[in-house]
Amino acid sequence: MLKEKAGALAGQIWEALNGTEGLTQKQIKKAAKIKADKDFFLGMGWLLREEKVAVSEIEGEIFVKLV
């Protein structure tokens, strides 16, 4: 069940990032309608494992873009 949720959250995050030059964590959560940080990180873990995103820290904020 949790694996399915992680995959679904990863899809929401990917859709939010698709067509952009990258977004902050806050922007992704808003665009993907993800409320909890734990859900954001669950989806991000999936995308990072699959090497679909690059993550950096800009001015203290997490910045994510598709690779």
C-alpha positions, -999 to 999 in steps of 0.1 A, spaced: 0 0 0 27 25 9 46 16 -22 16 25 -43 12 58 -24 49 66 -30 44 60 -68 13 81 -69 30 110 -51 60 107 -74 37 110 -103 20 141 -89 54 157 -83 66 148 -117 35 164 -133 40 196 -113 76 198 -125 70 189 -161 74 219 -184 92 240 -157 128 249 -152 124 236 -116 104 245 -85 109 249 -48 94 224 -23 67 249 -14 58 255 -51 57 217 -58 35 210 -28 10 237 -39 10 226 -76 7 189 -67 -18 195 -39 4 177 -14 -3 188 21 21 169 43 59 172 42 62 134 47 41 128 16 64 152 -4 95 134 8 79 100 1 73 109 -35 107 126 -38 125 95 -25 109 75 -53 120 101 -80 155 104 -66 159 66 -65 148 65 -101 172 94 -110 143 114 -124 151 146 -105 180 167 -94 178 185 -60 198 214 -47 195 240 -20 191 276 -30 189 303 -3 179 277 23 151 262 2 149 228 -15 149 233 -53 140 204 -76 141 200 -114 136 171 -138 167 156 -153 
